[in-house]
């Protein structure tokens, strides 16, 4: 009994220690720094500076707008793709090949992929050349340095999270429920919206939350594809730590970003809960 208790203590204690050392301790340091000034005195001036300066609200609006658009576009593309893999593809080798193609880019650095999109989205890049060749545009479109360019890069990088999460949710939906709906006279569209979609909603919400949180906290892709013309909150935090060396103000920016993101995610989670839960 003593040996088993010791084993349980080790197995549970090591993860707790790891979590405390590499998450709680750094967060505590940042929080303390955000609540003090250069002399070590406790102050709320760092947060007041953020709340009372319209510039910070403008940057937050741009950050969350890009994050929301990235999430919406990723869902609009990722859900049909997940549906195709789970419901349409019957040949297992082809399904595995598709999953591998979706997952492989995750093993490549965001820096490399962002630089790749810089080449593709340039004035003489493959995207503009293709649009010009197809007669869709008369002159090259400026993607770099715009929110559209950032959106394209983030969607490409974060799309696999939606596909894998939604695919897992769809795989758990019992096909017999859809068959029963069809036997009762429901159209395929009615079956999807009343049976399949509600049951896959947990997977969809999980993927959406992951994409949103990663999008609003992204630094590399917005920094490279914006060309310095657009500032998101992560870039503002990085500037305070790497250029200005104001760790107190930078900590306040980081904590503010964390709290706002958690609030939005909590609200989204509440809307995504199945109706009647806990009744």
Secondary structure in CASP SS format (residue, H / E / C, confidence):
PFRMAT SS
TARGET T0000
AUTHOR 0000-0000-0000
METHOD secondary structure of the structure
MODEL  1
X C 1.00
X H 1.00
X H 1.00
X H 1.00
X H 1.00
X H 1.00
X H 1.00
X H 1.00
X H 1.00
X H 1.00
X H 1.00
X H 1.00
X H 1.00
X H 1.00
X H 1.00
X H 1.00
X H 1.00
X H 1.00
X H 1.00
X H 1.00
X H 1.00
X H 1.00
X H 1.00
X H 1.00
X H 1.00
X H 1.00
X H 1.00
X H 1.00
X H 1.00
X H 1.00
X H 1.00
X H 1.00
X H 1.00
X H 1.00
X C 1.00
X E 1.00
X C 1.00
X C 1.00
X C 1.00
X C 1.00
X C 1.00
X E 1.00
X C 1.00
X C 1.00
X H 1.00
X H 1.00
X H 1.00
X H 1.00
X H 1.00
X H 1.00
X H 1.00
X H 1.00
X C 1.00
X H 1.00
X H 1.00
X H 1.00
X H 1.00
X H 1.00
X H 1.00
X H 1.00
X H 1.00
X H 1.00
X H 1.00
X H 1.00
X H 1.00
X H 1.00
X H 1.00
X H 1.00
X H 1.00
X H 1.00
X H 1.00
X H 1.00
X H 1.00
X H 1.00
X H 1.00
X H 1.00
X H 1.00
X H 1.00
X H 1.00
X H 1.00
X H 1.00
X H 1.00
X H 1.00
X H 1.00
X H 1.00
X H 1.00
X H 1.00
X H 1.00
X C 1.00
X C 1.00
X C 1.00
X H 1.00
X H 1.00
X H 1.00
X H 1.00
X H 1.00
X H 1.00
X H 1.00
X H 1.00
X H 1.00
X H 1.00
X H 1.00
X H 1.00
X H 1.00
X H 1.00
X H 1.00
X H 1.00
X C 1.00
X C 1.00
X H 1.00
X H 1.00
X H 1.00
X H 1.00
X H 1.00
X H 1.00
X H 1.00
X H 1.00
X H 1.00
X H 1.00
X H 1.00
X C 1.00
X C 1.00
X C 1.00
X C 1.00
X C 1.00
X H 1.00
X H 1.00
X H 1.00
X H 1.00
X H 1.00
X H 1.00
X H 1.00
X H 1.00
X C 1.00
X C 1.00
X C 1.00
X C 1.00
X C 1.00
X C 1.00
X C 1.00
X C 1.00
X C 1.00
X C 1.00
X C 1.00
X C 1.00
X C 1.00
X H 1.00
X H 1.00
X H 1.00
X H 1.00
X H 1.00
X H 1.00
X H 1.00
X H 1.00
X H 1.00
X H 1.00
X H 1.00
X H 1.00
X H 1.00
X H 1.00
X H 1.00
X H 1.00
X H 1.00
X H 1.00
X H 1.00
X H 1.00
X H 1.00
X H 1.00
X H 1.00
X H 1.00
X H 1.00
X C 1.00
X C 1.00
X C 1.00
X H 1.00
X H 1.00
X H 1.00
X H 1.00
X H 1.00
X H 1.00
X H 1.00
X H 1.00
X H 1.00
X C 1.00
X C 1.00
X C 1.00
X C 1.00
X H 1.00
X H 1.00
X H 1.00
X H 1.00
X H 1.00
X H 1.00
X H 1.00
X H 1.00
X H 1.00
X H 1.00
X H 1.00
X H 1.00
X H 1.00
X H 1.00
X H 1.00
X H 1.00
X H 1.00
X H 1.00
X H 1.00
X H 1.00
X H 1.00
X H 1.00
X H 1.00
X H 1.00
X H 1.00
X H 1.00
X H 1.00
X H 1.00
X H 1.00
X C 1.00
X C 1.00
X C 1.00
X H 1.00
X H 1.00
X H 1.00
X H 1.00
X H 1.00
X H 1.00
X H 1.00
X C 1.00
X C 1.00
X C 1.00
X C 1.00
X C 1.00
X C 1.00
X H 1.00
X H 1.00
X H 1.00
X H 1.00
X H 1.00
X H 1.00
X H 1.00
X H 1.00
X H 1.00
X H 1.00
X H 1.00
X H 1.00
X C 1.00
X C 1.00
X H 1.00
X H 1.00
X H 1.00
X H 1.00
X H 1.00
X H 1.00
X H 1.00
X H 1.00
X H 1.00
X H 1.00
X H 1.00
X H 1.00
X H 1.00
X H 1.00
X H 1.00
X H 1.00
X H 1.00
X H 1.00
X H 1.00
X H 1.00
X H 1.00
X H 1.00
X H 1.00
X H 1.00
X H 1.00
X C 1.00
X C 1.00
X C 1.00
X C 1.00
X C 1.00
X C 1.00
X C 1.00
X C 1.00
END
